[in-house]
């Protein structure tokens, strides 16, 4: 597609399917969902929702930085949780990462899903401007 560019970085896990880590289109960056994979080992990092959310947001930040933006430029996220009862754990870590990024909190949707890839407890995707 004209005007689009794939974004890739070794600082985040490689895509585990036929998709890009992110795609830049015009002034927008659409980051694929990140799960808590350690970029060095490819293994799930952390056993709690809080630990996994931290890894997910560090992965997401690396992808966005490779695209020339950061968490502070995110306008929308979608959070996928395996157990919505763990929302508060995710939300605490999420708030810390986005507060540190310096921008306004992005718009967000959070949904519970039946399962996530590789048994992850959380996945987050983002759109940045």
Secondary structure, DSSP 8 states (H G I E B T S, - for coil): -TTEEEE--TTS---SSSS-SEEEETTEEEEEEEESB-TTT-SB--SSHHHHHHHHHHHHHHHHHHTT--GGGEEEEEEEES-GGGHHHHHHHHHHHHHHH-S---EEEEEE-S--GGG-SEEEEEEE-
